[in-house]
Every structure is written in C-alpha cells, then in structure tokens.
Amino acid sequence: MEKTNTLKTPVIEMKGVVKEYGKGQSAMKALRGIDLSIDSGDFVAVMGPSGSGKSTCMNILGCLDTPTSGEYLFEGVDVGKLSRDQRALIRRYYLGFIFQGFNLLNRTSALENVELPLIYRGIPVRERHLRAKDALKSVGLEGWEKHTPGELSGGQQQRVAIARAIVTQPSILLADEPTGNLDSARSREIMDLLTQFNRERGITILMVTHDPHMAGFASSTVQFLDGMIETEEKKGNHH
C-alpha cells in the first residue's frame, strides 16, 4: 500500500534557500537557491564534491546556521525567524548529530559520553544512567559502559557516538561522513545500525557521504553541485 502524504507536513522543507558569505564583490554564494523536502522517516544520503554546498546545507538543516534568503521550515516552523536560543532548543530536543571524528570526550567513560546531552537537558542522574545504558545496549555495547574512548576501537567509538546521538530520542539524525574513519566491515555495521534506527524507530536520517556503497543504504540520494541540488533520486526498495 502506498502511503499518502496529503496530510503530512514535511519534517524539513527548504524553499529557495540561498547562503552567501561576505559582501559585495567578494561575496561567495555557497547555496544558490535550494528546494528540498524531506518527510518524516526518510533516510537521505547527501552527496557531492567538496565545496558543492552540502556542508553549508547540513549546517542550516542542523540549525547551526541560517539562510541569507529563502525559507527553512522545520516541522512547519520558519527557522530563519527564530532566535539563536530557540534554534539551540531545536538542536537539543529534536536533532541528534554524528560526526566522522566521533567527537567523544577522551577521559570520560562511554556511559558519561552518552549521558552528556541529557545533562544539558537537566535530566536527573538516575534516569540519565538508565537511558545511557539503554542507548549503549541498543548499539551493541552492553558491558562497555566504563571504557574510555582510548580503550575502544574506531567502530566502537562510533557506536558510542551513535548512542549519544539517539539517547535524547531525536526525530532527526544528522550524520556527517559517519563511516569516514572506518574500514568497510565496520562501516557496514554502522550503516546497519542506522538503517535499524530508521526503520524500527522511524528516525529521519540525513547523512553526508562520499561513498556510493554507504549511500546505497539510504532510501533517497540528493546530489549537490556548485551550490545547487543537481539530482534527487528516490529508491523504491531498501537493502
């Protein structure tokens, strides 16, 4: 059965988004009018060469930056009209971030790393512990709670980073080259995990990748070139 999207507001919508850096003669257009619509539960791979605008686009989607012109609607709300504090609240409550370099705190345990976003939300210690343990278990790291990043392999560190991203139960995960530092076997494991969270929890995923194999896990691919979306391709079937 084809599900109809007639009533569903896209979770993310960009309308004519332009992003310029600098002024006047030296102004550089990083985005030249992006139109993008992403539904809840989509798994989108974002591709394109360096300097094509995909990182700028992800920063706007992640509420880390705002468009110079055009609109970015997050669940129907115009993010460009929000204050910096309001954008921070969207990041804190709705978004999870995963990076190529893991971005873990080195001297703290896996459990403490995963708890971090819950501390920012002011969640009590006991509930924090439980939720962080649960998140680590969901990425296959039960029993590794006390290990520091230095005692974990790259693949395990990325699992900790994923646990940290999902511990807040975000509606959207933004992943920037999440397998960039991993070998192909570990990369597959990470992609299987992301696919599982997408399918079983309905988390919308936006993932920047250079690797066509990794993009193959996504349900659609958006290709950037010179600050524009060059192609958008939806796949009928998953792996």
Buried (B, 14 or more C-beta within 10 A) or exposed (E): EEEEEEEEEBBBBBBEBBBBEEEEEEEEBBBBBBEBBBBBBBBBBBBBEEBBBBBBBBBBBBBBBBBBEBBBBBBEEEBBEBEEEEBBEBBBEBBBBBBBEBEBEEEBBBBBBBBBBBEEEEBEEEEBBEBBBBBBBBBBBEEBBEBBBEEBEBBBBBBBBBBBBBBBEBBBBBBBBBBBBBEEEBBBBBBEBBBEBBEEBEBBBBBBBBBEEBBBBBBBBBBBBBBBBEEEEEBEEEE
